[in-house]
Amino acid sequence: PCVDTCPTHQGIPDYLYYTSQRQFEKAAEVILATNPFPHSTGMVCDHLCQTKCTRINYDSPLLIREIKRFVSENYIDRTAVLKNKTTELKPLSVSVIGAGPSGLSCAYFLVKAGFKVDVYESKSRAGGMVQGAIPSFRLTDEAIHADIDSILELGVTIHYNYEVNRQSFEKLRATSDFMYIGTGARKSKKPEIKGMENATVLDPLDFLFHVKEGQETGIGKNVVIIGGGNTAMDAARTAYRLVGKNGKVTIVYRRTIKQMPADLGEIKAVIEEGVEIIELASPVKVVTENGNLRSLICRRMKLGEKDSSGRARPVEIPGSEFEISLDTLIPAIGQEIDIDFAEPSQLETQKGTYETKIPHVYIGGDALRGASTAINAIGDGRKAAQEILEKAGINGDATHSLPRQPKEAEELMLAKTKRIPPQQVKEIPLDDRQNFKLVATTLTEEEAVEEASRCLLCDEVCNICTTVCPNMAFHSFETEPVRYELQKVIATGNEVTVTESKTFEVKQKYQILHLADWCNECGNCDTFCPSAGAPYKEKPHLYLNRESFKKEKDGFYCEQGSTEPCLLGYQNKKQYKLTDKGEFLYFESEDFGMSFNKENMQVENVRVFSDSGFEQYLQIAAEMKVILTGAQSFYQGTKKEITTN
């Protein structure tokens, strides 16, 4: 679940495992395979992976981000970065617009694959919002520069102070095989508040940029921030460090604190540092006196019906106005995309891809999704790079897994019976926060090893659904991980053609079947499942009753009493049958009968029963082979069956 939740699909269980074994160089190699910003994300990633950690069901989630930070700071250097760069240069070029996390992420994966990569950046420094807007008490310049320098070491060229306009955009298109747009969302939204047009307010991004550059900001002693996102939290914590002990910083937010979209850790830090949050309040008027800000009039709100975001909509309470004194106002209510070198309609993406309506031009990060997180931008850059590689006919799979010593199921299940408290991330004292020192410290080696050892390795075996189902409607079984290059069979008239189709892979040794007859769809498995899906819906349905199987037409049924193991299955209401003939597998439907090599699932013989012809992809046959193993273990109670009592 942690891998699925991560926008870059990092091999989290792998690098946790290698950290727990003190094989830190291998942990670094796994991290770098999918994340070009390990130092930066080790400090500021919003770590949604931790919200899906299986460990939550037992005690507390792992400190995944902090372990990555330890590995990055101690074991990721120039040698580690260059280790897996291809030496084969390809006659392909890509122009990347924007040297922020998304653009540089795309550049990283393409240059590693042998592309010539040029990045065009409008500012004098790379890093985008991560470099310019995230305060140094959260992210150090050293961390950002370490990541950017590594990308440059790989051979990426950055052209600074290069403002792309319509003319230069077309020129770059004409001279590049591919393009990627990762310009970010750099324009702050302006709230519609009466009187604000006559007041001097600070743009939140300019404010944060100027502070990092050591420039004058014009901030006073009584600061009000409007908004509840990460930029608002950064602005508030930065202002707190500037106003001094006699100053005051207040956040005004129209919903509740629980509904704030900011990272929970940042909200907690804001409150701990003494910033006041006035929730359920909406600004309605700015009051000035002699051209200077005097106060902000707000109106109380209450929560109403849910809106399109799923959150309760704030509704004004008439006659509930109140006044907040201030001398500085920073509205931080979000950012907008501001691209003027192409029409918005041209930059709309094709369904399910990052490619725009302009051929060979891709887009991602904030330029595509609007203001979001650094890790989302990095993930978009990686995925777009994979699409570009595939379009160029190059293997676009950037995943990197190092073989690790597998553990027995009993050992993995036993680990779930032990509660192990997490390590505590040490922070500088609250009375030493009105400065720009880095707040959180790095784990020590012993702390990192101990914390990584808490990982339950649920990518090997999870089985939570089997333990929480009151009807025992899940069966866990053991199978061998396999990888098949499947084929497609096409029959037209008297001619049969067998062509290559797609790869089928089972990575996990332990699999689960849903025993559909025993399930009452109570949803208990859905509640406890750390992954996004509902097991009672998504696991293969094995019916124990033939009549139920025929009625539902959406699962599998294992015939009993035959000397040859046999599985019936439906796909798109069409019935198939797979029989283990000992030396080979026989797969059949009303249209055909096929024999397969048991070792590699390659077609050996085809018999055609239908005069109208057919086109059959063979993934269903490969799936049925695995499910047949599970069905047999259920009925026979083999030693491979995993018990959970």
C-alpha positions, -999 to +999 in steps of 0.1 A: +000+000+000+029+024+007+042+019-029+008+023-044+002+056-025+035+071-034+033+092-066+067+080-077+060+044-067+092+041-048+103+006-037+097+015+000+096-020+015+129-027-003+148+003+010+134-002+045+145-038+044+180-029+033+182-002+059+172-027+086+200-050+074+225-021+074+229-025+037+227+013+032+242+014-003+215-009-016+189+012+001+203+042-017+202+024-050+165+015-046+156+051-036+175+066-066+157+043-090+125+062-087+133+095-069+157+121-082+151+143-052+159+121-022+175+148-001+147+172-006+118+147-002+136+133+029+128+166+045+096+179+030+077+151+013+041+150+025+046+112+030+011+100+022+027+066+021+027+067+059-011+071+060-014+037+043+012+019+063+000-016+075+016-009+108-012+015+116-034-015+124-011-025+152+006+006+166+020+035+146+031+040+110+068+038+101+088+070+097+094+063+060+104+099+051+129+101+080+145+068+070+149+081+035+165+113+049+190+093+069+200+072+038+202+102+015+223+123+038+248+095+045+249+073+015+237+091-016+265+109-034+278+114-069+290+077-072+256+064-062+237+087-086+259+078-116+258+040-109+229+031-131+233+057-159+233+041-193+265+045-213+246+042-246+237+076-259+206+077-281+200+101-311+170+116-293+166+150-277+141+164-253+135+200-243+121+206-208+105+239-198+109+246-162+137+235-138+114+227-109+109+192-094+087+180-122+108+192-151+141+180-135+124+147-126+116+141-162+151+152-172+166+128-147+150+097-161+155+106-197+192+115-194+197+082-175+182+065-205+207+081-229+186+112-241+202+146-248+183+168-223+181+206-222+161+224-196+149+260-200+144+279-168+131+315-165+149+322-132+186+324-124+184+292-102+169+257-105+145+241-081+113+260-087+089+263-057+110+238-037+141+261-040+123+294-037+093+290-015+099+263+011+116+279+042+150+269+053+138+257+087+120+229+068+144+224+039+181+233+037+198+248+006+223+220+010+197+194+004+182+211-026+216+217-042+227+181-036+197+169-056+201+194-084+239+189-086+233+152-090+210+157-119+235+180-136+262+154-130+242+130-151+245+153-181+214+175-180+220+211-193+200+239-178+196+272-196+189+299-170+171+332-174+154+317-205+118+330-208+099+308-232+074+326-254+053+315-283+081+320-308+108+302-288+083+274-279+077+266-316+115+268-322+121+243-294+094+220-308+110+221-342+144+211-329+135+185-303+121+150-306+101+155-274+091+183-250+080+183-214+063+213-198+069+215-160+065+253-154+045+250-122+018+272-109+035+304-099+007+330-099-009+335-065-047+337-064-062+370-053-092+369-029-122+391-035-123+411-003-139+446-002-113+473+003-083+451-006-077+471-038-068+501-017-045+482+006-009+470+003-009+432+008+020+408+005+020+381-022+027+348-003+052+335-029+070+368-032+072+370+006+087+335+009+111+341-020+123+374-006+129+359+028+150+331+014+170+356-007+176+378+024+156+407+009+134+432+027+098+421+029+080+451+045+064+428+071+050+445+103+045+432+138+008+421+135+004+397+106-027+379+093-025+350+069-056+340+049-057+303+039-052+267+051-028+251+026+009+244+029+018+279+015-003+295+042+015+274+069+049+283+055+040+320+054+027+319+089+058+300+103+081+324+084+063+354+097+065+341+132+103+341+129+103+377+117+079+395+140+098+389+172+086+381+207+063+411+208+047+404+174+017+383+166+007+360+137-028+349+130-043+325+104-079+330+093-095+300+076-131+296+065-134+259+073-122+240+104-087+230+112-095+194+105-105+204+069-072+222+062-055+208+031-020+215+046+002+187+058-008+176+093+027+180+105+028+216+094-005+224+110+008+209+143+040+229+140+021+262+134+000+256+166+030+245+187+049+277+177+021+299+189+004+310+158-033+315+164-057+298+140-092+314+137-113+287+121-147+291+105-141+327+096-143+344+062-127+378+055-152+403+041-135+437+043-101+453+047-100+485+067-072+511+060-063+543+077-042+570+059-032+543+034-021+518+060-037+485+070-057+488+102-079+457+105-096+428+088-134+424+093-144+387+091-177+369+093-183+337+113-191+306+093-209+273+100-206+240+081-233+231+057-238+204+030-208+188+014-194+203-018-177+187-048-145+182-028-164+160-003-159+186+025-187+203+043-194+237+026-189+268+049-220+289+051-219+325+064-237+334+097-255+367+092-247+394+118-216+376+131-189+401+120-158+406+141-126+426+136-089+416+137-062+442+141-033+439+117-006+458+099+003+431+074-020+409+053-008+378+033-036+361+014-024+325+006-054+309-009-037+290-037-019+294-070-029+294-106-014+281-138+001+309-158+013+297-192+013+321-221+033+303-248+005+279-258-033+279-257-049+261-227-068+239-251-036+227-268-022+216-234-051+194-225-038+159-221-050+129-240-070+105-219-049+084-195-016+100-206+006+130-200+008+138-237-009+170-248-029+176-279+003+187-295+021+156-306+052+146-286+046+175-261+040+163-226+030+182-194+029+175-157+033+188-122+016+220-112+014+230-148-011+202-153-028+197-120-026+231-104-008+239-072+001+206-055+030+189-037+066+184-047+063+146-046+033+148-070+053+169-094+083+145-092+059+116-098+044+133-129+079+139-143+088+103-138+056+089-154+058+113-183+094+102-189+083+066-190+057+075-216+083+093-237+106+063-235+078+039-246+069+063-274+105+061-285+104+023-284+126+021-253+118+000-222+102+027-200+101+007-168+122+027-143+114+004-113+144-011-097+142-040-073+171-057-057+165-093-047+161-096-009+161-126+013+125-138+015+110-146+049+086-174+057+050-166+061+049-177+097+077-153+106+059-124+088+026-131+105+043-135+139+058-100+135+023-086+135+017-098+170+044-075+185+038-039+192+069-018+187+068+020+193+083+042+166+114+063+170+109+099+180+121+126+156+140+151+176+133+188+171+149+220+183+131+234+214+101+257+209+119+286+226+146+284+200+122+287+169+123+325+161+152+318+137+157+298+106+175+268+120+163+234+107+137+222+131+138+185+127+170+165+131+181+134+112+178+099+127+210+083+139+221+051+123+208+030+152+174+049+152+171+044+114+179+007+116+155+001+145+127+021+128+132+003+095+130-031+113+094-023+123+084-028+086+060-057+083+070-064+047+034-065+037+044-066+000+053-102+008+023-111+028-005-089+042-035-111+050-053-085+071-085-093+052-083-130+063-080-120+100-109-094+101-135-113+081-162-126+104-173-152+079-137-165+070-144-157+034-108-153+024-083-180+017-046-173+017-022-195-003+013-198-015+023-198-052+056-193-070+063-158-084+062-160-122+067-138-152+052-149-186+055-132-220+019-139-230+006-143-265-025-135-284-043-160-307-062-148-337-083-171-358-097-160-392-112-186-415-088-215-416-058-194-405-045-192-369-019-166-359-001-165-326+015-131-318+032-115-288+008-097-265+019-085-231+038-094-199+020-112-171+037-111-137+030-124-102+055-108-078+041-118-045+045-154-032+014-152-011-020-146-027-056-144-016-089-158-029-123-144-020-147-173-011-177-157-026-203-181-012-193-172+024-192-135+020-221-112+031-204-080+019-202-065+054-173-043+043-151-052+073-122-061+049-126-028+031-124-009+064-091-025+075-074-029+041-044-006+039-047-005+001-071+015-019-093-014-029-121-034-013-108-071-010-143-086-012-148-069-046-113-070-061-098-104-050-106-133-074-140-148-065-138-186-059-173-201-058-177-233-038-212-239-053-216-245-090-251-229-091-238-197-076-209-197-100-233-200-130-256-174-117-231-147-109-208-153-140-180-132-125-156-157-108-142-192-107-152-227-098-129-257-091-144-290-102-140-317-077-138-355-082-117-354-114-083-370-116-072-339-136-073-306-117-098-283-135-109-247-131-139-230-147-139-192-150-159-163-165-146-132-181-170-107-197-198-133-191-179-158-213-169-192-198-135-207-200-120-239-187-084-247-177-073-283-171-039-295-157-031-325-180+001-332-162+026-325-189+007-295-203-022-272-196-054-273-217-074-241-221-108-241-238-140-222-245-168-227-270-146-212-297-113-230-292-091-255-274-054-247-267-025-265-251+002-246-232+037-253-220+033-253-182+066-236-176+063-205-198+026-205-209+036-205-246+009-219-270+018-253-283-014-263-302-047-246-312-080-262-322-107-239-336-143-248-329-159-215-342-165-207-379-167-170-371-132-168-358-119-151-326-092-130-311-081-142-276-058-125-252-043-151-229-040-132-196-072-150-184-054-183-189-024-172-169-046-159-141-066-192-140-033-211-136-025-192-104-061-194-091-062-231-097-032-234-074-051-215-047-083-235-052-065-268-049-048-257-016-082-247-002-097-281-010-067-302-002-053-283+028-018-286+015+013-277+036+015-245+015-017-231+030-011-202+053-029-204+086-036-173+106-049-187+139 
